[in-house]
Amino acid sequence: MKKQNKLNPKQALAWLHRQLKGVSDIEERKLKKGFEEIDIIYFKSMCDPVMINNHLINRFYELDDVPLYLEFIRSFPKSLEPDREEDMLRNMLRGAVAIFTRDKVLLFDAELVNTSSIQPASTENVIQGPDDSFTENVEVNLNLIRHRYQSAHLKSEYMTAGRASQTRLIILYDDTLVDKTILEEVKNRLSDITSDVIQSASDIERSTMHPHWRLFPTMMFSERPDRTVMNISQGKIAILVDNTGYSILVPSIFNDFFTAMDDKIQLPPIGWFLKAIRYIALFLTVLLPAMYVAFTSYNPEILRMQISLLIAGSRATVPYPSFFEVIFMLLAMEFLTEASVRLPKAIGPTATTVGGLILGTAATEAGLVSNIMIILVSAVAITNFVIPFSMMSMGIRVSKYVFILLASTFGLVGIVLGMVAMITYLTSLRTFGKPYLKMFAMDWRKKGDERSG
C-alpha cells in the first residue's frame, strides 16, 4: 500500500516560493484545460526541457482528466509523492519537477546531465579529482554547479551586460554565507558597465575593477566547477558569463592565486608543502635576475670568494654589463613563451623547445652570455610556471623587470627598496573592500573594510 501523501499542495507551493526567492533559474508554469488546472515548478538548469514538454505538458492536454494524468506520472520509475516539504525541495535540486494539483504533490524525475560538450580542464590541471571544465554555454555551466551544490540557499540572478551584445550573466552566491555589502557592490558595478560589446570574462574585469591600472589581478578566473563551488561555499560570489568557459570569483585575494585544487585533495601537510613551494618559486622568479645583476656588478663581496670567481670566469668573454645580459636572455625567453602560444599546437612545443636549446647553446659558445646566465634564465622560467594561474604569473613576469632596473641602478639596496615598495603596493590594493594581502583565516561573512577597490 502506498504511503499517504501528507503535503497540502497550496501550503507546499507557498513554502516553495519562499525558499526559492531570489533564484532566477526557476521555471513555473500553470497548465489549464477546461476547469482543470495544475502547477509545475522546476529548475531550468537541472531539468531536461524535452522530457518535460513530451511527458508532462503534452500529456496533460492529451489525456482526458487529471486522475488519469497522475496515474501516467506515477508509472515512471522515479516518480514519487513526497511526505515532507524538505524532501520535495531536495529532489528538485537533483532534477525533479514538482507537480501541484488540487490535492496532490508529485515529483517527476527529469534530470538533465550534460556530458557531450564538457571537456577536460586545460589550464588548471590536477593530479587527482574531477577533470571536467566549464563550457561556453552559461546554462550548462549553471547545471554543473547545481549538481555539485544542491542547496536551496544557492541563489542565481540573471543580468545582461553590453549595450550591443546583451551578454547574459548569472550571479551565484549562498544567501546564508555571502557578505551582503559585497553582493550589492558587485551588482552595482555590473549594472554600471557602459561597454557596447562584452565577449569574455576579461571584459567584465576591465569594466568593473578599480583602479583600472593594476599589475596584479583582483578577480579570479576559473575553468573548474569544483573550484567555483568551493569558493561559493566560502561565502564568495561567482559570475558566469555566456560564451566564456570561465567563472569569475570575487572577492579574490593574493593568496587565492597560489592555491591549487590539489592542495585540498592531498593530505594537509602535503597541501601546505605544495603551497610553500609556490611561494618559494614566487620569490625566485622575481628576485633571481635582479640579484644576479646586483651581485655581479655592485655587491660581489656578499658572495663567497669561490662563487664570485666562478661568476667572473663565466662572464670573462661577455662584452657588456650584466644588466644587458639579463635583459637579452629574459626577452628571448619571453619571445619563446609567446611563440609557444601563437604557433599551432602540433608544432608549438617542438619549435620552441628546439629554438630555446639552439639559442642558449649558440649564445654561450659565441660568448654573448655566460653559462650561469643560461641556468638562471631556465630557473626563472620554471619557477614562473609553477604559479597555478596565468593571470597572476603575467603580473609577476612584468614585476621582475622592475627589480632588474632597480638592481642595475642601486644594487642590493635597490632590491630591498623594491621589496618594500611592492609590499606597500599590495597592501594598498582592495578587492571589493577586502584587503588584498590578507593571507590566512579568511571569513567573508565578517564585515571588513568596505572601501571600494
N, C-alpha and C positions, 0 to 999 in steps of 0.2 A: 504493500500500500504506500502511495506517495505521501510525502510529508506535506501537511497543510501549510500553504503559504501564509505567513503571519504579517506580511508587509501590507500597509494601506497604500494604494497607488498614489493618492493625492499627497499624503504626508511624505512618502518616499520621494516623489518628484520635487516637492518644495525643499526637502533636505538636500537633494542632489544639486539644486540650483544654488543653495547657499555654499555648498562645498566647492563647486566649480566656478565660483565668482572670480573673474579675472583670468580665466582660461579661454584663450581666443580660438584654439583649435577644436572646440567642442561644437558638434552639429546637432541641432534639434529640429525634428520635422513632425508635423501634425498631419496624419492621414485621415481623410474623411470619405465616407461612402454612404450616402443617404443619412440615416440617423446614427450610424456607427462611426466611432472616432477612436483613434489610438495615437499615442505619442511615442516616438523613438528618439533616443539620445545616444550618441557615441562620439568617440574621439576620431576626428578625421585622419589624424596621423597614425592611428593604430588599427584602423579597420579597412577592409577591402571594399571599395565602393561598388565594384561589380557584383560581389556577393550580396551586398545589401540591396542593391537595385533588383537583382534577379529573385532572391529568396524572400525578401521582406516587403519591398514596395510593390512589385508587380503581382506577387501572390495575394496581397491584401485586396487588390482590385479584381483579381480573377476568381477568388473563392467566394462562396455565397454569403457566409456570415462570419463573425468574429470567433465563435467557438470552434468552427472548423479550421479557421486560420491558426488558432492557438494549438490545435492538435497537430497541424502541419509543422509548426515551430518545434513542438516537443519531440517530433520524430527524429530530429537531428541529434547525434550522439552527445554533444557537449552542451546542449540546451538545458537550462535548469531554472528553478524557481527559488530565488534567494530567501533566506529566513531573516537576514539582518541587512540593514542599510549598508553597513561596512563591507559585507560580503559582495553586495551589488557593486559598490564603487571599486573594490579590489579587482573584480572580474572585468569591469570596464577598462581599467588601466592596463589589463592584459589583452585587450582587443575585443571585448564583448560589447554587444549592442543591447541597451536596456529598452524593453518594450512595455509601455504602460497602457493597460486597458482600464475599464471602469472598476474592476475588482481583482485584477491580477497584475503581477510584475514578472516578466520573463526575461531571461538573458539568452541571447543568441550569439554564438561564437563566430566572429568574422575577422579574426586576427589577420593583419597584413604583415607579411615577412618579406622584406626587401633583401634579395641576395644577388640578383643578376647584375646590378650596376655597381655594387660595392667592390672596391679594390683594396689590396693590402696597403698599409701605410708606407709612404716612400721617404718622408723626411724625418719622422720620429719613430725610428725602429726600436724594437725591444727584443731582448733575448727570449723572455717568457711573457705570457699574457696574450690578450686578444690582439689581432693583427688587422682588423678592419679599420677603414677610414671614412671620412665624410665624402659625399658626392657633391655635384654641383646643383642638385635639386634640394631646395630648402625643406620640402615636405618629407623627403626620405631621411634627411638629417634629423629632423624632429622625431621621426619614427625610431631612429637608432638611439636617441637619448631617452625617449619614454620607455623603451624596452629595458633600459638599464636603471631608470629612476622611476619606479612605479609608485608614485606618491601623489595624493591629491593636492599637496602643498606646492607641487611644481607648477608654477603659473607661466602662461605663454601669452605674450601680447604682440599683435601684428602692427607693423608700421610700414611706411614707404619712404624712400629717400631718392633724391634726384628728380628734378622737375621734368626732365625729358624722359629719362629711363624708367622712372617709377619702380625702382628695385624694391622687392619685398624684403623686409627684415622681421625677425622674430626675436623678442627679448624673453629670455628664460631665467627664472630665479625661483628659489624656495622661499615662499612667503613667510615662513617662520624663522628663517635664518638671515635673510638679506637685510642690509642696512638701508632703511627707507630713504634716508637723505641721499645716499649714493644712487639709489634707484631713480629718484626724481632728477638728479643731476644728469644721469645717463639719458633719460627721456628728453630732457630739455636740450641737451647737446645734439641728439639725433634729430629733434624737431627743427633745430636751427641750421641744419645743413642747407647750403644755398647752391651747391653744385648742380649743374644740369644733368650730368651723367655719373652714376655710381656703378662701377663694374666689378669692384673687388673689395675685399676687406681692408686693403691698404688705403683705398679712397675714404673709407669711413674713419680710419685712424687720422689721416691728414686733415680731415674736415672737423674733427671733434676734439683733438688733443691740444692742450695749451702748456707751454708755448710751442709754436709750430717748429721752431728751430731747436731741435734736440739731437743729442748724439746717441742717446740710448732709448730704446722703446719703453713705453709705459702701458702698452696694451699687448697682450699675448695672443698670437695666432696659433691655433692648434688644429691639426687634421684628425685628431684621435677623439672618438666619442667617450672613451673611458676617462681621459684627462678632463674633458669638459664636465662629465658627471661628477668627478672628484672635486672640481672647483665649485660647482653648484652646491655640493654637499658641505662645502666650507663657507657658504654664505656669499659667494661671488655671483656675478651676473654674466651670462653667456648671450652673445648676439650672433644669430645665424643670418647670413647674407645669401640671397638667392644667386645662383650662378657662380658660387665660390665654395670650394671644398675645404673651407676652414671656418672654425668658430672664433669669435673674438671674446676674450676673457678679461673682465675688469672687476675690481682694480688688480693690477699685476705689479708686484714689487721686484726689486733686483734679484732677490733670492729665488723667485719663481722660475727665472730663466736658466737656472743652474740645476733644476730638479727634473730628472727623467722618470718615466713610469717604472723603470727597473728599480728605482730606489724604494718604491712602495711594494714591489713584488718580492724583492730579496729580503733576507733577514735584516733586522735593524742595524746591527754593527756593519754589515756589508753595505747597506744603503748609505750610512754615514761615511764609510771609507770612499765610496764612489763619488759622493758629493765633495769630499775633501780633495780628491784627485782633480776634480773640475776647477776648484778654486786655486789649486797649485798651478794648473795649466793656465788659468787667467793671468796670474802674476808673471809666469814665464813668458807668455806670448806678448805681453805688454812691455815688460822691462828688459828682456834679454838683449834686443838690439841696442837699446839705449845704454845699457850697462857695458856692452862691448865697446861702444864709442867712447864712453866716459873713461873706462879703464885703459883703453888703448891710447887715447890722445891726451887725457888730462890727469888721471889719477892711477898710474900704473903701480905706485908704491903700495896700494892697498892689497894687491895680489901677492902671492908667494913669488919668490925670485924665479923659480923654475917655470912657473906659468907665464910670467912676464917675458922671460927669454923665449919660451915656446911660441907665444903670440908674435913677438918681434921677428923671430926667424921665419914664421909662416908668412909674414907680411913684407919680407925683405924685397920681393920683386914687385909689390903693388905700387904703382906710380903716383897714387893720390891718397888723400886723407881717408881715415876710416869712415867718416860721415858719408862720403860719396860711394864707398864700397858697400856700405849697408843699404843705402837708398837704391843703388843699382840692383842688388840681388833681391831686395824685397819687392821692387817694382816688377822684376822678372817673374817672381812668384805670383804676384797679382795678375800679371798677364796670362800666365798659365792657368790660374784658377778661373779667370773669366772665359778663357778659351774652352775649358772643360765644360762650362755651362752652355756656351753658344754652339759648340760643334755637335753634329749628330751623335746620338747615343751609341751608335755602333762603333764609331771610331774615336769618340772623345777621350775616354780613359787611356787608350793606347797611344794616341797622338800626344797628349800632354805628358804622360809618363816618359815616353821616349824623348820628347823635347826637353824635359827637365834634366834627364840624365846627360844628354848631349851638351846642353847649355852649361851645366855645372862642371862637367869634365873639361870642356874646351876653355871655359873662363879660367879654371885653375891652371891648366897647362900653359895658357898664354900669359899667366902672371897678372891677370886683371883682378883676381880676388884670391884670398887666402883659403887654405883648406879648412881652417877653423870657421871661416865665414860660411862655407857650404854646410857644415854641421849645424851651425847656429840657425841658418835660414830654414833648414829642414825641421829642426826642433820647434821653431816658431810656427811653421805651417801645421805641424802635427798637433801642437797644443791648442791652436786656434780652432781646429776641427773637433776637439773634444767637447766644446760647448754645445749643448743639445739644440739650441735654437739659432737659426741662421740670422734672424733679425738682431740678436744680441751680438753674435760674432762679427757682424758687419760693423757695428759701432766700435768694437774692440779693435778691429783691423785698422780703423781710422785713428783711434786714440794712440796707437803705438808710434805713429809718425810725429805726434806732438811731443812725446817723450824723447824721441831721437833728436828733434830740433832743440829741445831744452838741454839735452846732454851734450850736444855739439857746441852749445853756447856757454853753458855754465858748468859742465862736467857733472860730477856726482851731486853737487848742490842743486843743480837744475832738476835732477830726477826726484830728489826729496821735495823740492818745491812743487813739482808736477804732481806728486802723490797727494800732497796737502790740498792742492787746487782741485784735483779730481774727487777726493773725498768730500770736499766742501760743495762741489757742484752736485754730486749725487745726493748729498744731504738736503740740498735746497729743492730738489725735484719732488713733486707731488703727483700721485696718480688718483684722481678723483678725490682729493682731500687727504689721502693716506700717505704717510712718509714713505718715500721710495726706497730708502736704505734700511727700513725696519726689517731685520733679518729673521728673527725667530718669534715663536709664540704668537702667531697671527690669529686674531679673533675679530672677524669682520662684523660681528654683532655689537661690539663695543663702539661707542661714539668716539671718534678721534678728532683730529684736526680737520675741520670741514672746509678749509680753504680750497678753492678751485685749483686744479692742477692738471 
